[in-house]
Amino acid sequence: MQEFVQLRNEIISSLISELNISKEKFNIEVQRGLSNPLHFSAFNQIKLIEDYHLFKNILKKRNQKFNEEIKKQLQESSISYSNKEEDEELQKAIKESLFLKNEASLKEAQEQEELENILKLSKAEYEEYLKQIQKQRKNTQMKISHYKEQEEEKVNLPKHQDKNLFKIKSKTHEGLIFQF
């Protein structure tokens, strides 16, 4: 959970940095997107991702509501079960419901594990990306430094060397002029 929050914060901070906007401006744009019916669903997903517990609670509430509706329907149809076959069928339905509930819990755990693995992979890729950017910056800075050094050397040449260095000599050979 902490890794999820930390990675989410790093990614959002990186995005904000790359876009060269403030956190306040980012929040304003998210709020603007939430108020626009055309963009609401996309920005709502960003908002839900920001609060992992809220997202998880929404799913739990949806599941509880579904279970309550089933219980209510069973209570409303309180038919006396005098038949043994009907009792067996009810027991079978209850077992199947419990099995499906356990299967859903298992699936949720698997999805959580998969999400954590994806987040780890995403974090690793992001860190590699940052290393590449830093390497590119370092190379660019080295090239700039080298270029500046060369320019300084040209400017600092002694005056007597400067005159001799740039003389152009001409020679003719069968009507052609060669310059060195």
BAMI-390116 format. One record per atom (N, C-alpha, C, CB): x, z, y; residue in three letters. Coordinates in pm, whole numbers, plus 50000, padded with zeros to 5 digits. Atoms other than C-alpha are relative to their C-alpha. Glycine has a CB too. Example, Ala and Ser with C-alpha at 12.3 -4.5 7.8 and 13.67 -1.06 7.14 Angstrom:
<atoms>
500895000049881ALA 512305078049550ALA 500905000050120ALA 499015012550003ALA 499184999449881SER 513675071449894SER 499235007350109SER 500414985850046SER 
</atoms>
This chain:
<atoms>
500835000049881MET 500005000050000MET 500875000050125MET 499065012150000MET 499124999649884GLN 502805009150244GLN 500754986950015GLN 500985011749989GLN 499325012949995GLU 504634977350152GLU 499084989450059GLU 500474995849859GLU 500995009549947PHE 501454957850227PHE 499945001250152PHE 498605002449938PHE 500114997649856VAL 501154973750571VAL 501284995850071VAL 499695014950027VAL 498725003349938GLN 504864970050648GLN 500214984950006GLN 501155006549923GLN 499835014450003LEU 504964933650541LEU 499054993250097LEU 499794994649860LEU 500985005549907ARG 501764925950733ARG 500495001650144ARG 498645006849982ARG 499514997449864ASN 503254942051046ASN 501204991150034ASN 500395014750016ASN 498835008549977GLU 506534922951008GLU 499594985550023GLU 500975000849882GLU 500435013949987ILE 504754889750964ILE 499284998050133ILE 499084996149883ILE 500725001349873ILE 502434895551261ILE 500995001150116ILE 498905011050012ILE 499004998849893SER 505384907151476SER 500854987450011SER 500905012149975SER 499225012349999SER 507374876651375SER 499214988650062SER 500434996349859SER 500875010449945LEU 504454853851454LEU 499875001750151LEU 498605000449934LEU 500124997249857ILE 504004870551792ILE 501294996250071ILE 499665015050024ILE 498705003249942SER 507724866851859SER 500224984850009SER 501125006449918SER 499835014550001GLU 507784830051760GLU 499104993250102GLU 499724994549861GLU 500935005749903LEU 504764822851978LEU 500345004450142LEU 498575004049965LEU 499564994749872ASN 506454842352257ASN 498825005350082ASN 500754989250078ASN 501124993549933ILE 503324862352338ILE 500075014949973ILE 498624994049953ILE 500014985450019SER 502684899452370SER 498955003749893SER 499695007350134SER 500984995150097LYS 500774920352117LYS 498615000550063LYS 500405013949948LYS 501284999449930GLU 498074924952377GLU 499354986250005GLU 500195005550143GLU 500525013849994LYS 497704887152418LYS 499514995849861LYS 501114990250052LYS 500415003150137PHE 497544883552038PHE 498655006449970PHE 501075004749898PHE 501264993050025ASN 494794909752017ASN 498854993850079ASN 500135014850037ASN 501035006549919ILE 492894892852300ILE 499544987149933ILE 500524997150142ILE 500345012750066GLU 493054859452117GLU 499205002349872GLU 501284992049970GLU 500764996750121VAL 491844875551794VAL 498575003750038VAL 500675011549920VAL 501344996249955GLN 488924891151981GLN 499224987850048GLN 500085010550113GLN 500645012349954ARG 488174857552144ARG 499544991749879ARG 500964991850090ARG 500365007450121GLY 488194841151800GLY 498825006349928GLY 501194999249906GLY 501114993050064LEU 485844867851665LEU 498694997650074LEU 500285015049992LEU 501235002049923SER 483384861251947SER 499544985449997SER 500215004450144SER 500355014250010ASN 483404823451884ASN 499404997249862ASN 501244990950026ASN 500635002350131PRO 480914814151608PRO 500734989849913PRO 498584995550020PRO 499285010250077LEU 483024784151506LEU 501245005749931LEU 500394988550090LEU 498764994550052HIS 486134805251446HIS 499855014049942HIS 501035000150109HIS 500224986250040PHE 484554838351347PHE 500545003149861PHE 498535003250005PHE 499604996750137SER 485184836250973SER 501515000749984SER 499434989649903SER 498534999850011ALA 488904828251011ALA 500575012650065ALA 500614987550066ALA 499474988449932PHE 489544855751265PHE 499505013049937PHE 499624999650147PHE 500504988350069ASN 487354880251071ASN 500895003249879ASN 498534997949956ASN 499094997850112GLN 489644875450771GLN 501295006550048GLN 500314986749928GLN 498814993649944ILE 492634884050991ILE 499715014750028ILE 500464992850130ILE 500384986349967LYS 490804915051107LYS 499895008449872LYS 498655000250078LYS 500134992650126LEU 489944925350748LEU 501365002649937LEU 499104992349903LEU 498664998350058ILE 493534920250635ILE 500745011350070ILE 500814987050010ILE 499334989449927GLU 494664944050906GLU 499685013849944GLU 499614999450146GLU 500384986950052ASP 492794972750740ASP 499714998849851ASP 498765005650075ASP 500095001250146TYR 493414973250365TYR 498895008949945TYR 501345003549935TYR 501014990750051HIS 491245003850308HIS 498584995450034HIS 500245014050057HIS 501315005349962LEU 488344988450498LEU 499614988849906LEU 500024995050146LEU 500265011250091PHE 488604957150287PHE 499635005249861PHE 501244990749991PHE 500264994350132LYS 488724977649966LYS 498655007249999LYS 501145009749959LYS 501274992749992ASN 485794999550079ASN 498804990650004ASN 499985009050123ASN 501095009949996ILE 483674968850155ILE 499694995349859ILE 500384987950091ILE 500225004550138LEU 484184956949798LEU 499375011149915LEU 501344995549937LEU 500584988950074LYS 483404991649658LYS 498525001850034LYS 500765012850028LYS 501394998549958LYS 480214994149864LYS 499124989049943LYS 499905000150152LYS 500765011150057ARG 479114960049747ARG 499715002649852ARG 500784986650017ARG 500174996950142ASN 479634970849385ASN 499005011449982ASN 501365003749936ASN 500954988850009GLN 477775003749441GLN 498584995450028GLN 500395011250098GLN 501325005249966LYS 474884985449602LYS 499414992349883LYS 500074991150125LYS 500435007650117PHE 474694962349303PHE 499555009449888PHE 501134990749951PHE 500364990350104ASN 474664991949062ASN 498715007450034ASN 501135010249981ASN 501224993149958GLU 471975009649265GLU 498774991149982GLU 500125004450147GLU 501115009350020GLU 469764978749257GLU 499624999049853GLU 500374986150054GLU 500285000650144ILE 470074977148879ILE 499285012849956ILE 501324998249918ILE 500644987350036LYS 469205014148844LYS 498565000450052LYS 500805011950057LYS 501345000049941LYS 466235009849076LYS 499064991149920LYS 500074995250146LYS 500835009050081GLN 464944980248877GLN 499665006349865GLN 500714986649979GLN 500274993350128LEU 465295000248555LEU 498985011250017LEU 501315005649941LEU 500954989149977GLN 463435029748705GLN 498604994750031GLN 500495008950116GLN 501305005849967GLU 460655007648844GLU 499304994549876GLU 500174989050104GLU 500615005650122SER 460104992148506SER 500025010549889SER 500764987249954SER 499974989250098SER 459855025948336SER 498914998249895SER 499845013750071SER 500905002650111ILE 458185013548025ILE 500415009449887ILE 500054984849954ILE 499664991050111SER 457965037647737SER 500524991749884SER 498765008549956SER 499365007150110TYR 460275026347466TYR 499685007149869TYR 501544999050021TYR 500374993950127SER 458565034947147SER 500604992149885SER 498485000849986SER 499475008750103ASN 460085006446960ASN 501515002249985ASN 499694985350033ASN 498594997750029LYS 463465012446794LYS 500834987950042LYS 500205003049851LYS 499285012149962GLU 464494976346858GLU 500264999850151GLU 499224987549958GLU 499844999649856GLU 463934980847230GLU 501055010250041GLU 498675003250067GLU 498974989949973ASP 466035012747229ASP 501394994649969ASP 499735012749916ASP 498715005850037GLU 468844994447050GLU 500424989450103GLU 499924993849859GLU 499715010349901GLU 468584965847298GLU 500465006450131GLU 498754991050024GLU 499604992949879LEU 468794990447589LEU 501425005549985LEU 499015011450030LEU 498654994750025GLN 471865007247435GLN 501044988750005GLN 500055007149863GLN 499105011649998LYS 473444973047386LYS 500234995550145LYS 499424988349916LYS 499875004049860ALA 472744964247752ALA 500875009850077ALA 498614999050065ALA 499184989849933ILE 474264997147867ILE 501474998349963ILE 499515014349964ILE 498625002150045LYS 477374991247656LYS 500604987650066LYS 500054998749846LYS 499515012449938GLU 477664955947790GLU 500285002250149GLU 498974988549981GLU 499814997049859SER 477274968848145SER 501285007950021SER 498805007750056SER 498764992149991LEU 480024994648089LEU 501224991449973LEU 499965011849901LEU 498895009150031PHE 482224968047933PHE 500324991350121PHE 499664991249877PHE 499795008649883LEU 481714945348233LEU 500605007950116LEU 498674993550043LEU 499454991549894LYS 482424974348469LYS 501485002649975LYS 499245013350008LYS 498594997750035ASN 485664982248283ASN 500804987250019ASN 500135004949854ASN 499325012849984GLU 486554945448281GLU 500234997050148GLU 499184988649935GLU 499865002149855ALA 485944943648656ALA 501115008950056ALA 498665002850072ALA 498944990949955SER 488184974148709SER 501364994749959SER 499785014249943SER 498755005750048LEU 490894958248498LEU 500384987850084LEU 499884996149851LEU 499755012049920LYS 490544925748690LYS 500465004050141LYS 498734991150008LYS 499614995349866GLU 490764944749020GLU 501445005049998GLU 499065011350048GLU 498624995150011ALA 493964961848901ALA 500984988349987ALA 500145009449878ALA 499145011850015GLN 495414928348795GLN 500144992650133GLN 499444990549892GLN 499965006849871GLU 494484912949129GLU 500855007850099GLU 498584998250056GLU 499184991649913GLN 496074942449309GLN 501484997949969GLN 499625014949985GLN 498625002250040GLU 499264937849108GLU 500474986150043GLU 500155001549847GLU 499665013749959GLU 499204900449176GLU 500214999350151GLU 498884990249958GLU 499854999549856LEU 498714907149547LEU 501345006250039LEU 498835007850064LEU 498734993449971GLU 501674930849550GLU 501174990849967GLU 500135013049920GLU 498945009450035ASN 503824904949370ASN 500114988850102ASN 499754994249860ASN 500005010649899ILE 502784878149617ILE 500625005150130ILE 498554994850026ILE 499444994249878LEU 503614901249905LEU 501515001849989LEU 499335013550031LEU 498554998750020LYS 507054908649758LYS 500684986550012LYS 500305006349862LYS 499445013549994LEU 507704871649712LEU 499984994850143LEU 499224990449908LEU 500115004449861SER 506474864250063SER 501055007050086SER 498585002750054SER 498994992549924LYS 508724891450202LYS 501394994649973LYS 499945015049965LYS 498695005550035ALA 511724877550014ALA 500204986450066ALA 500144998749847ALA 499895013149936GLU 511014842450141GLU 500185001450151GLU 498744991449969GLU 499904997749857TYR 510584855450494TYR 501415004950036TYR 498945010250047TYR 498654995049975GLU 513884874650475GLU 501024988849986GLU 500335011549905GLU 499105011550017GLU 515634843250346GLU 499894990750120GLU 499664992349870GLU 500225008349882TYR 514094823650632TYR 500745005950120TYR 498494998750031TYR 499314993449889LEU 515424849350881LEU 501524998449987LEU 499625014850006LEU 498565001950022LYS 518904846950725LYS 500424985950039LYS 500375002849852LYS 499685013849966GLN 518834809150761GLN 499994998150151GLN 499014990349934GLN 500085001149855ILE 517774811851124ILE 501235006450065ILE 498705006750053ILE 498834993249946GLN 520554836951194GLN 501274991949976GLN 500155014049938GLN 498855008350031LYS 523084814351023LYS 500054987950093LYS 499964995449853LYS 500065011449910GLN 521914784651230GLN 500385004150143GLN 498604993749999GLN 499664995149866ARG 522174805151549ARG 501505002450012ARG 499235012950030ARG 498574997250000LYS 525684816451458LYS 500794987050007LYS 500395008149876LYS 499325012949998ASN 526764780551386ASN 499894993450137ASN 499434990849892ASN 500215005949868THR 525264768651713THR 500855007150104THR 498525000550039THR 499194992449905GLN 526994796451905GLN 501484996849984GLN 499775015049982GLN 498605003650024MET 530314787951741MET 500314986250058MET 500315000349848MET 499815013449945LYS 529904751251835LYS 500055000450152LYS 498894990749953LYS 500014998849855ILE 529054760552192ILE 501305006250049ILE 498805008450047ILE 498734993549962SER 532094783752213SER 501164990349988SER 500265012549913SER 498935009750021HIS 534344756952070HIS 499974989250108HIS 499884993549859HIS 500145010249896TYR 533004731252316TYR 500465005650135TYR 498524995250009TYR 499594993849874LYS 533494755352608LYS 501525001450007LYS 499345013750017LYS 498544998850005GLU 537084761752498GLU 500664986550027GLU 500455005649864GLU 499455013349979GLN 537784724452486GLN 499874995950146GLN 499304989749910GLN 500225003549860GLU 536304719552831GLU 500945007950090GLU 498545002550041GLU 499094991849920GLU 538374748352970GLU 501434995049988GLU 499925014649957GLU 498665005550020GLU 541534733452819GLU 500194987350083GLU 500244997149851GLU 499905012349921LYS 540804700052987LYS 500155003350149LYS 498764991149978LYS 499964996249859VAL 540264717053323VAL 501335006450034VAL 498845009550033VAL 498774992449974ASN 543424738353293ASN 501274992249971ASN 499995012549920ASN 498795008050024LEU 545884709453218LEU 500875000050125LEU 499634985449959LEU 499115000949882PRO 548954709553445PRO 499854986350065PRO 501505002549960PRO 500235012249924LYS 548814683053719LYS 500934988749957LYS 500175002850147LYS 499095010850039HIS 551924663553607HIS 499634994349863HIS 501455005149998HIS 500445005150129GLN 550564661053252GLN 498724991950016GLN 499785011649900GLN 501275006749978ASP 547174650353382ASP 500204985550041ASP 499195007450106ASP 499765013649954LYS 548584619553558LYS 500534991349887LYS 500974999950117LYS 499405007850108ASN 550664607953261ASN 499034998049884ASN 501265006849950ASN 500915000650114LEU 547894614753014LEU 499004988650011LEU 499265013149986LEU 501065009749984PHE 545434590453161PHE 500474986350049PHE 498995005350094PHE 499525013349964LYS 547684560353237LYS 499574990049894LYS 501544999950015LYS 500425010450092ILE 546464528053081ILE 501054989050005ILE 498574994550036ILE 499005010550008LYS 548994502952964LYS 499344987449947LYS 501195004149910LYS 500555012750042SER 548194466452921SER 501124991349944SER 499284992850116SER 499095009650058LYS 549914440652702LYS 499214987549971LYS 500705005549871LYS 500675012450034THR 549124404452654THR 500634994249875THR 500074989950116THR 499535006650121HIS 549444386052329HIS 499164987649981HIS 499925009549875HIS 500645013050012GLU 548554349452320GLU 498694999450079GLU 499734996749852GLU 501155001249912GLY 546154352052609GLY 499015011649991GLY 499294987449971GLY 500904988550013LEU 544424384252493LEU 500635012250064LEU 499685002849851LEU 499504987749936ILE 544754417252678ILE 499605011649911ILE 499435001850147ILE 500234987950078PHE 545124449052478PHE 500285011750090PHE 500875000549872PHE 499804987949918GLN 544744482552650GLN 500155011949908GLN 498835002250100GLN 499754988050079PHE 546104515052514PHE 499815012450084PHE 501414999849942PHE 
</atoms>
